[in-house]
């Protein structure tokens, strides 16, 4: 009985860890999409590409601020 509980606990912990990693990766991909969209809007509005990330750190382009990747910061 104790062995069965140990095996189930191991499976559940591995599943949770895998789900957390997948969620962090999805969040990173979403952040990348938001940055690309802000860069495109900046280029359309200003007629040129942004020269630094601080150029798009404005209320019009990234109202919530520059996103930080949860995987590697």
WOJO-V560321 format. One record per pair of residues at least 24 apart in sequence whose C-alpha atoms are under 8 Angstrom apart, sorted by sequence separation. I is the first residue (numbers start at 1). J is the second residue. D is the distance in whole Angstrom. If there is no record, write none. Layout:
I,J,D  I,J,D
This chain:
38,62,7  35,62,8  35,66,8  35,67,8  31,67,6  31,68,7  31,69,7  28,68,8  28,69,5  27,69,7  28,70,6  27,70,7  28,71,7  24,69,8  25,70,8  24,70,6  25,71,7  24,71,6
